[in-house]
């Protein structure tokens, strides 16, 4: 996902992977308390802490990741997230990055990225045994993919991600711990959807600043 947003020219611009890693880690750290609060309402209450730990671990190896070709870097980041995020989120976010790394080219344009991102979403859905509409991160990932296919700018993609996260509020959770609450899960934003939107915006903003 960190390579998942293009600038207005359809490329990643001049931003490097270390800068993107720093931006995503900063964003998750800044919103860790918010993510925890969201997760306390309908989950285990540890999403913010877990995500912060994972992205700080990625930040700690940013130099090594940035030295790799993009596909290998994304796969390595995904592996690190699986190992350090923990809970249900680690395998899901890790799968997203690993699958994206498997499918993406070394220097992707927006069309290449959209194709790879679509495959990565399929991998996340298979890993979580879930689909769009069940109040999960997929409810943000799919609109982001749609925006990529439409050739939207980074800012437009980030806005789509934010709207999609907000749209999980009235949903009834059908997967994960929140699903045990039934109708009581309605009225709360999904923490995984929110963290996904935060990551998308961090990447989009960083790329557009360096375009």
N, C-alpha and C positions, 0 to 999 in steps of 0.2 A: 504494500500500500504506500510505502514511503516514496515509491516512484510513480504513484498513481494519479498525479494531477499535472496537467500540462499548462503552460502559459498560453497567452493569446496567439502565439505563433504555432502552437501545436508541438512544441518541444519542451524539454526540461530546462531550457535556458542554460545559464552558466553555473547553477547551484551544484555544489558537490554533496556527496552522501554524508560527510561529517556534519555539514551544516544542517541537513535535513534531520539527522539523528538528534542533534542538539535541540532543534526546534520542537521535535516531537516529545523528547524527554522533558523539556522545559514546560510544555503545555500540560502534559500529564501531571507533573509535579505541582503546577499551579492550580490544577483542578482536582487534585487527589481527594481533598475534603468533600468537595461537591459530589464526586463519584461515590464516595463512601456513604454519604447521606442518602443518595438515590438508592444505593444497594441495601441500605439498612431498612428501607421501606418494604422491599419485596424480595430481597435476596439474603445472602449471608452477611452482608455488611463489610466485606473485605475487598471489594473490587478496586477501590481507589488505592489502597495500600499495595495490593498485588500488582496493579498496573504500574505504579510508581517504581516498585522494586524491579520489575522487568525492564522498564525503559532506562532506568539508571544503570542496570547491568549492561544493556546494549551501549549506552553512552560510554561506559568504561572500556569498551573494546572498539570504539568508533574508528580509531586509527587503523586497526587490523581489518575491520570490515570495509573501510573505504579503499584499502589497497587491492581489494578483489574486484574482478569484473562484476557488473551489476547483478547478473543472475546468481552468481555464487555468494555475493554479499547478502542478497535478500534471503537466500536459503539459510545462511549462517545466522542471520538476525532471527529468523523464524525459529531455528533450533534453540537459540539463546532464550527467546521468549517462552518456549515450552518448558525449558529447564528452570526458569526463574519467576515467572508470573504466578504459576500455581493455580489451583482451583479449576473451574471449568474454562475460564478465560484463556489460560496459558495454551492449551491445545488448540483452541479456536483461533486466536490471534496468531499463534505460531504457524498453524496450517495455512492461514491467509498469506503470510510472508513466504513460507516455503513453496507453496503452490505457485505464487506469483513469480518467484525466482526460477522455478522449473519451466515456466511457460514464456517468460519475457526474453526479449533480445538484449544484446549488450548496449545498444543505443536505440531504444524504442522511440517511435513517433507515437502520436496519439492513437492511431488506428491499431498499431501493434499492442500498445498498452491496454486498450479496450478489450482486445481479444484475450490477452493474458489475464486481465482482471476478471473477465467472465469465467474463465476456467478456475481461477482461484476461489471465486464465490461458490462455484459448484463443489469444490473440495471442502470448503467450510460447511456447506449445507450437508454434505455427506458425513463429515466428521461429527456434526452436532445432531444429525438425524432430524433436521428441521428445514423449514422453508419460509419464504416471505409471508408475513401476516401473523406470525406467532410471537411477536414482541421480542425480537432478538436483534443482534447486530446486523443480521441479513436485511432487516428493514431499512437500514441505512446503506449498506453495501450495494443493493440493487439499484436504488435511485442514483447513486454515484456512477455505477456502470452505465445506466441509461444516459446520464449527462455526458459521459465520455463518448459514447456512441454518437451523440448528437453534436459533438465537437464544441461543447461549451468551454468557456474560459475557466481558469482556476477559481476565480471568485464566484462564478455561477455554480460550479460544482460544489464548492464549500457551502453556499447558500442552500443548495438542494439537500446536502447532508444534514444541515441544521434543521431544515423543515421536516425531514424524514425522522430525525430523532424526536422532534416534538410530536410527530404523528403517532409515536408509540404510546403516548399518555393515555388516550382513550381505549387502547387495545386491551384485550384480555390475554394474559400470558398463557401460552400453550406448551412451552418448553422450558426446561430448567427449573430451579427451585421456586421461582415465582409462580409457576403453573400450579403448585400445591395450594396457592391462595385462592384460585378460582377467580370469582368476580371481584375479590378484594384487591387483585392486582391492577384493576382498572383505575385510572386516575394518577398513575405514577409513570414517569419516564423510565425506560429501560436503561440501566447503567451501561451495559455493553453498547447499546445504540449511541448513547451520549459520548462515550469514550471514542467510538469509531468516528463520530462527527468531529470531535476535537482533533483527532489525528489528521483527518482529511483537511480541515481548515489550516492546521499548522503547516502541512506540506504545501497546500495551495498558496498561502500567503508568502511562504519562504521562496517558492519558485517565482512568483510574480515580482517579488522585491529584487530578485537577481536576474530578471529577464533583460 
